[in-house]
């Protein structure tokens, strides 16, 4: 991926993360190394996002500091409506 595309993707995720933090949304993060995080956002930084995990089991209850460059997928958790 080109450097400018990476910067655009990260900026978009940072803006979404700010919005999700204000709304209290749960988010899903997948890192390039395969690590998964189902979490709430604590803080959105320039180079990292701070999250409190509630799943998967091995991460539940832990706080993580994830570099934006290590994130492959970032989205809000979609709750089943019925």
ZAVEX-84226 format. One record per atom (N, C-alpha, C): residue in three letters; atom name; x, y, z. Coordinates in steps of 0.1 Angstrom, whole numbers, always signed. Layout:
BEGIN
<rec r="ala" a="CA" X="X" Y="Y" Z="Z"/>
...
***
This chain:
BEGIN
<rec r="unk" a="N" X="+8" Y="-12" Z="+0"/>
<rec r="unk" a="CA" X="+0" Y="+0" Z="+0"/>
<rec r="unk" a="C" X="+9" Y="+12" Z="+0"/>
<rec r="unk" a="N" X="+5" Y="+22" Z="-8"/>
<rec r="unk" a="CA" X="+13" Y="+35" Z="-9"/>
<rec r="unk" a="C" X="+12" Y="+43" Z="+4"/>
<rec r="unk" a="N" X="+23" Y="+50" Z="+7"/>
<rec r="unk" a="CA" X="+23" Y="+58" Z="+19"/>
<rec r="unk" a="C" X="+12" Y="+68" Z="+21"/>
<rec r="unk" a="N" X="+8" Y="+74" Z="+10"/>
<rec r="unk" a="CA" X="-4" Y="+84" Z="+11"/>
<rec r="unk" a="C" X="-17" Y="+76" Z="+14"/>
<rec r="unk" a="N" X="-19" Y="+65" Z="+9"/>
<rec r="unk" a="CA" X="-31" Y="+57" Z="+11"/>
<rec r="unk" a="C" X="-31" Y="+53" Z="+26"/>
<rec r="unk" a="N" X="-20" Y="+49" Z="+31"/>
<rec r="unk" a="CA" X="-19" Y="+45" Z="+45"/>
<rec r="unk" a="C" X="-22" Y="+56" Z="+54"/>
<rec r="unk" a="N" X="-17" Y="+68" Z="+51"/>
<rec r="unk" a="CA" X="-20" Y="+80" Z="+59"/>
<rec r="unk" a="C" X="-35" Y="+83" Z="+59"/>
<rec r="unk" a="N" X="-41" Y="+82" Z="+47"/>
<rec r="unk" a="CA" X="-55" Y="+85" Z="+46"/>
<rec r="unk" a="C" X="-64" Y="+75" Z="+54"/>
<rec r="unk" a="N" X="-60" Y="+63" Z="+53"/>
<rec r="unk" a="CA" X="-67" Y="+52" Z="+60"/>
<rec r="unk" a="C" X="-66" Y="+55" Z="+75"/>
<rec r="unk" a="N" X="-54" Y="+58" Z="+80"/>
<rec r="unk" a="CA" X="-53" Y="+60" Z="+94"/>
<rec r="unk" a="C" X="-60" Y="+73" Z="+99"/>
<rec r="unk" a="N" X="-60" Y="+83" Z="+91"/>
<rec r="unk" a="CA" X="-68" Y="+96" Z="+94"/>
<rec r="unk" a="C" X="-82" Y="+93" Z="+95"/>
<rec r="unk" a="N" X="-87" Y="+85" Z="+85"/>
<rec r="unk" a="CA" X="-102" Y="+81" Z="+86"/>
<rec r="unk" a="C" X="-105" Y="+73" Z="+98"/>
<rec r="unk" a="N" X="-96" Y="+64" Z="+102"/>
<rec r="unk" a="CA" X="-99" Y="+56" Z="+114"/>
<rec r="unk" a="C" X="-98" Y="+64" Z="+126"/>
<rec r="unk" a="N" X="-89" Y="+74" Z="+127"/>
<rec r="unk" a="CA" X="-88" Y="+83" Z="+138"/>
<rec r="unk" a="C" X="-101" Y="+91" Z="+140"/>
<rec r="unk" a="N" X="-106" Y="+96" Z="+129"/>
<rec r="unk" a="CA" X="-119" Y="+104" Z="+130"/>
<rec r="unk" a="C" X="-130" Y="+95" Z="+134"/>
<rec r="unk" a="N" X="-131" Y="+83" Z="+128"/>
<rec r="unk" a="CA" X="-141" Y="+74" Z="+133"/>
<rec r="unk" a="C" X="-140" Y="+70" Z="+148"/>
<rec r="unk" a="N" X="-128" Y="+68" Z="+152"/>
<rec r="unk" a="CA" X="-125" Y="+64" Z="+166"/>
<rec r="unk" a="C" X="-130" Y="+76" Z="+175"/>
<rec r="unk" a="N" X="-127" Y="+88" Z="+171"/>
<rec r="unk" a="CA" X="-132" Y="+100" Z="+180"/>
<rec r="unk" a="C" X="-147" Y="+99" Z="+181"/>
<rec r="unk" a="N" X="-154" Y="+97" Z="+169"/>
<rec r="unk" a="CA" X="-168" Y="+96" Z="+169"/>
<rec r="unk" a="C" X="-173" Y="+84" Z="+178"/>
<rec r="unk" a="N" X="-167" Y="+73" Z="+176"/>
<rec r="unk" a="CA" X="-171" Y="+61" Z="+184"/>
<rec r="unk" a="C" X="-169" Y="+63" Z="+199"/>
<rec r="unk" a="N" X="-158" Y="+70" Z="+202"/>
<rec r="unk" a="CA" X="-155" Y="+73" Z="+217"/>
<rec r="unk" a="C" X="-166" Y="+82" Z="+222"/>
<rec r="unk" a="N" X="-170" Y="+92" Z="+215"/>
<rec r="unk" a="CA" X="-180" Y="+101" Z="+220"/>
<rec r="unk" a="C" X="-194" Y="+94" Z="+221"/>
<rec r="unk" a="N" X="-196" Y="+84" Z="+212"/>
<rec r="unk" a="CA" X="-209" Y="+77" Z="+212"/>
<rec r="unk" a="C" X="-209" Y="+65" Z="+222"/>
<rec r="unk" a="N" X="-197" Y="+61" Z="+227"/>
<rec r="unk" a="CA" X="-197" Y="+50" Z="+236"/>
<rec r="unk" a="C" X="-198" Y="+37" Z="+228"/>
<rec r="unk" a="N" X="-195" Y="+36" Z="+215"/>
<rec r="unk" a="CA" X="-196" Y="+24" Z="+207"/>
<rec r="unk" a="C" X="-185" Y="+14" Z="+210"/>
<rec r="unk" a="N" X="-189" Y="+1" Z="+209"/>
<rec r="unk" a="CA" X="-179" Y="-9" Z="+210"/>
<rec r="unk" a="C" X="-173" Y="-11" Z="+196"/>
<rec r="unk" a="N" X="-160" Y="-14" Z="+196"/>
<rec r="unk" a="CA" X="-153" Y="-15" Z="+183"/>
<rec r="unk" a="C" X="-146" Y="-28" Z="+182"/>
<rec r="unk" a="N" X="-143" Y="-32" Z="+169"/>
<rec r="unk" a="CA" X="-136" Y="-44" Z="+165"/>
<rec r="unk" a="C" X="-123" Y="-39" Z="+158"/>
<rec r="unk" a="N" X="-112" Y="-45" Z="+163"/>
<rec r="unk" a="CA" X="-99" Y="-42" Z="+157"/>
<rec r="unk" a="C" X="-92" Y="-55" Z="+153"/>
<rec r="unk" a="N" X="-87" Y="-56" Z="+141"/>
<rec r="unk" a="CA" X="-79" Y="-68" Z="+137"/>
<rec r="unk" a="C" X="-65" Y="-62" Z="+134"/>
<rec r="unk" a="N" X="-55" Y="-67" Z="+140"/>
<rec r="unk" a="CA" X="-41" Y="-63" Z="+137"/>
<rec r="unk" a="C" X="-36" Y="-72" Z="+126"/>
<rec r="unk" a="N" X="-25" Y="-67" Z="+119"/>
<rec r="unk" a="CA" X="-19" Y="-74" Z="+108"/>
<rec r="unk" a="C" X="-14" Y="-87" Z="+112"/>
<rec r="unk" a="N" X="-10" Y="-89" Z="+125"/>
<rec r="unk" a="CA" X="-4" Y="-101" Z="+130"/>
<rec r="unk" a="C" X="-15" Y="-111" Z="+134"/>
<rec r="unk" a="N" X="-28" Y="-108" Z="+132"/>
<rec r="unk" a="CA" X="-39" Y="-117" Z="+134"/>
<rec r="unk" a="C" X="-46" Y="-115" Z="+148"/>
<rec r="unk" a="N" X="-41" Y="-106" Z="+156"/>
<rec r="unk" a="CA" X="-47" Y="-104" Z="+169"/>
<rec r="unk" a="C" X="-60" Y="-97" Z="+168"/>
<rec r="unk" a="N" X="-70" Y="-101" Z="+175"/>
<rec r="unk" a="CA" X="-84" Y="-95" Z="+175"/>
<rec r="unk" a="C" X="-87" Y="-88" Z="+188"/>
<rec r="unk" a="N" X="-94" Y="-77" Z="+187"/>
<rec r="unk" a="CA" X="-98" Y="-70" Z="+199"/>
<rec r="unk" a="C" X="-112" Y="-66" Z="+197"/>
<rec r="unk" a="N" X="-121" Y="-69" Z="+207"/>
<rec r="unk" a="CA" X="-134" Y="-64" Z="+208"/>
<rec r="unk" a="C" X="-133" Y="-55" Z="+220"/>
<rec r="unk" a="N" X="-136" Y="-42" Z="+219"/>
<rec r="unk" a="CA" X="-132" Y="-33" Z="+229"/>
<rec r="unk" a="C" X="-139" Y="-20" Z="+229"/>
<rec r="unk" a="N" X="-137" Y="-12" Z="+239"/>
<rec r="unk" a="CA" X="-142" Y="+1" Z="+240"/>
<rec r="unk" a="C" X="-130" Y="+10" Z="+239"/>
<rec r="unk" a="N" X="-131" Y="+22" Z="+233"/>
<rec r="unk" a="CA" X="-120" Y="+31" Z="+231"/>
<rec r="unk" a="C" X="-119" Y="+40" Z="+244"/>
<rec r="unk" a="N" X="-106" Y="+41" Z="+249"/>
<rec r="unk" a="CA" X="-103" Y="+49" Z="+260"/>
<rec r="unk" a="C" X="-97" Y="+62" Z="+256"/>
<rec r="unk" a="N" X="-88" Y="+62" Z="+246"/>
<rec r="unk" a="CA" X="-82" Y="+74" Z="+241"/>
<rec r="unk" a="C" X="-77" Y="+72" Z="+226"/>
<rec r="unk" a="N" X="-79" Y="+83" Z="+218"/>
<rec r="unk" a="CA" X="-75" Y="+83" Z="+205"/>
<rec r="unk" a="C" X="-62" Y="+92" Z="+204"/>
<rec r="unk" a="N" X="-51" Y="+86" Z="+200"/>
<rec r="unk" a="CA" X="-39" Y="+93" Z="+199"/>
<rec r="unk" a="C" X="-34" Y="+95" Z="+185"/>
<rec r="unk" a="N" X="-24" Y="+103" Z="+183"/>
<rec r="unk" a="CA" X="-18" Y="+105" Z="+170"/>
<rec r="unk" a="C" X="-12" Y="+92" Z="+164"/>
<rec r="unk" a="N" X="-5" Y="+84" Z="+172"/>
<rec r="unk" a="CA" X="+2" Y="+72" Z="+167"/>
<rec r="unk" a="C" X="-4" Y="+59" Z="+173"/>
<rec r="unk" a="N" X="-12" Y="+60" Z="+183"/>
<rec r="unk" a="CA" X="-18" Y="+48" Z="+190"/>
<rec r="unk" a="C" X="-32" Y="+51" Z="+194"/>
<rec r="unk" a="N" X="-40" Y="+40" Z="+195"/>
<rec r="unk" a="CA" X="-53" Y="+40" Z="+201"/>
<rec r="unk" a="C" X="-53" Y="+32" Z="+214"/>
<rec r="unk" a="N" X="-59" Y="+37" Z="+224"/>
<rec r="unk" a="CA" X="-59" Y="+30" Z="+237"/>
<rec r="unk" a="C" X="-73" Y="+24" Z="+239"/>
<rec r="unk" a="N" X="-73" Y="+11" Z="+242"/>
<rec r="unk" a="CA" X="-86" Y="+4" Z="+242"/>
<rec r="unk" a="C" X="-87" Y="-5" Z="+255"/>
<rec r="unk" a="N" X="-99" Y="-7" Z="+260"/>
<rec r="unk" a="CA" X="-102" Y="-17" Z="+270"/>
<rec r="unk" a="C" X="-109" Y="-29" Z="+264"/>
<rec r="unk" a="N" X="-103" Y="-41" Z="+264"/>
<rec r="unk" a="CA" X="-109" Y="-52" Z="+257"/>
<rec r="unk" a="C" X="-119" Y="-59" Z="+266"/>
<rec r="unk" a="N" X="-130" Y="-64" Z="+259"/>
<rec r="unk" a="CA" X="-139" Y="-73" Z="+266"/>
<rec r="unk" a="C" X="-140" Y="-87" Z="+260"/>
<rec r="unk" a="N" X="-133" Y="-88" Z="+249"/>
<rec r="unk" a="CA" X="-132" Y="-102" Z="+242"/>
<rec r="unk" a="C" X="-120" Y="-100" Z="+232"/>
<rec r="unk" a="N" X="-115" Y="-111" Z="+228"/>
<rec r="unk" a="CA" X="-117" Y="-125" Z="+231"/>
<rec r="unk" a="C" X="-112" Y="-128" Z="+246"/>
<rec r="unk" a="N" X="-115" Y="-140" Z="+250"/>
<rec r="unk" a="CA" X="-113" Y="-144" Z="+264"/>
<rec r="unk" a="C" X="-99" Y="-140" Z="+269"/>
<rec r="unk" a="N" X="-89" Y="-143" Z="+261"/>
<rec r="unk" a="CA" X="-75" Y="-141" Z="+266"/>
<rec r="unk" a="C" X="-72" Y="-126" Z="+268"/>
<rec r="unk" a="N" X="-80" Y="-117" Z="+262"/>
<rec r="unk" a="CA" X="-77" Y="-103" Z="+263"/>
<rec r="unk" a="C" X="-87" Y="-96" Z="+272"/>
<rec r="unk" a="N" X="-98" Y="-102" Z="+276"/>
<rec r="unk" a="CA" X="-109" Y="-96" Z="+283"/>
<rec r="unk" a="C" X="-104" Y="-90" Z="+296"/>
<rec r="unk" a="N" X="-107" Y="-77" Z="+298"/>
<rec r="unk" a="CA" X="-103" Y="-70" Z="+310"/>
<rec r="unk" a="C" X="-90" Y="-64" Z="+310"/>
<rec r="unk" a="N" X="-83" Y="-64" Z="+298"/>
<rec r="unk" a="CA" X="-70" Y="-59" Z="+296"/>
<rec r="unk" a="C" X="-70" Y="-46" Z="+288"/>
<rec r="unk" a="N" X="-61" Y="-37" Z="+291"/>
<rec r="unk" a="CA" X="-60" Y="-24" Z="+284"/>
<rec r="unk" a="C" X="-48" Y="-26" Z="+274"/>
<rec r="unk" a="N" X="-51" Y="-22" Z="+261"/>
<rec r="unk" a="CA" X="-40" Y="-23" Z="+251"/>
<rec r="unk" a="C" X="-38" Y="-10" Z="+244"/>
<rec r="unk" a="N" X="-26" Y="-8" Z="+240"/>
<rec r="unk" a="CA" X="-22" Y="+4" Z="+233"/>
<rec r="unk" a="C" X="-17" Y="-1" Z="+219"/>
<rec r="unk" a="N" X="-25" Y="+2" Z="+209"/>
<rec r="unk" a="CA" X="-23" Y="-4" Z="+196"/>
<rec r="unk" a="C" X="-18" Y="+7" Z="+186"/>
<rec r="unk" a="N" X="-7" Y="+5" Z="+179"/>
<rec r="unk" a="CA" X="-2" Y="+14" Z="+169"/>
<rec r="unk" a="C" X="-12" Y="+14" Z="+157"/>
<rec r="unk" a="N" X="-15" Y="+26" Z="+152"/>
<rec r="unk" a="CA" X="-24" Y="+27" Z="+141"/>
<rec r="unk" a="C" X="-19" Y="+19" Z="+129"/>
<rec r="unk" a="N" X="-5" Y="+19" Z="+127"/>
<rec r="unk" a="CA" X="+1" Y="+12" Z="+116"/>
<rec r="unk" a="C" X="-1" Y="-3" Z="+116"/>
<rec r="unk" a="N" X="-4" Y="-8" Z="+128"/>
<rec r="unk" a="CA" X="-5" Y="-23" Z="+130"/>
<rec r="unk" a="C" X="-19" Y="-28" Z="+128"/>
<rec r="unk" a="N" X="-29" Y="-18" Z="+125"/>
<rec r="unk" a="CA" X="-43" Y="-22" Z="+123"/>
<rec r="unk" a="C" X="-46" Y="-25" Z="+109"/>
<rec r="unk" a="N" X="-52" Y="-37" Z="+107"/>
<rec r="unk" a="CA" X="-56" Y="-41" Z="+94"/>
<rec r="unk" a="C" X="-71" Y="-37" Z="+92"/>
<rec r="unk" a="N" X="-80" Y="-40" Z="+102"/>
<rec r="unk" a="CA" X="-94" Y="-37" Z="+101"/>
<rec r="unk" a="C" X="-98" Y="-29" Z="+114"/>
<rec r="unk" a="N" X="-107" Y="-20" Z="+112"/>
<rec r="unk" a="CA" X="-112" Y="-12" Z="+123"/>
<rec r="unk" a="C" X="-127" Y="-9" Z="+120"/>
<rec r="unk" a="N" X="-136" Y="-12" Z="+129"/>
<rec r="unk" a="CA" X="-150" Y="-10" Z="+127"/>
<rec r="unk" a="C" X="-158" Y="-10" Z="+140"/>
<rec r="unk" a="N" X="-170" Y="-5" Z="+140"/>
<rec r="unk" a="CA" X="-178" Y="-6" Z="+152"/>
<rec r="unk" a="C" X="-184" Y="-20" Z="+152"/>
<rec r="unk" a="N" X="-186" Y="-25" Z="+164"/>
<rec r="unk" a="CA" X="-193" Y="-38" Z="+166"/>
<rec r="unk" a="C" X="-207" Y="-37" Z="+162"/>
<rec r="unk" a="N" X="-212" Y="-45" Z="+154"/>
<rec r="unk" a="CA" X="-226" Y="-45" Z="+150"/>
<rec r="unk" a="C" X="-234" Y="-55" Z="+158"/>
<rec r="unk" a="N" X="-243" Y="-50" Z="+167"/>
<rec r="unk" a="CA" X="-250" Y="-59" Z="+175"/>
<rec r="unk" a="C" X="-262" Y="-64" Z="+168"/>
<rec r="unk" a="N" X="-265" Y="-77" Z="+170"/>
<rec r="unk" a="CA" X="-277" Y="-83" Z="+163"/>
<rec r="unk" a="C" X="-290" Y="-76" Z="+169"/>
<rec r="unk" a="N" X="-299" Y="-72" Z="+160"/>
<rec r="unk" a="CA" X="-311" Y="-65" Z="+164"/>
<rec r="unk" a="C" X="-323" Y="-75" Z="+166"/>
<rec r="unk" a="N" X="-320" Y="-88" Z="+165"/>
<rec r="unk" a="CA" X="-333" Y="-95" Z="+167"/>
<rec r="unk" a="C" X="-331" Y="-109" Z="+165"/>
***
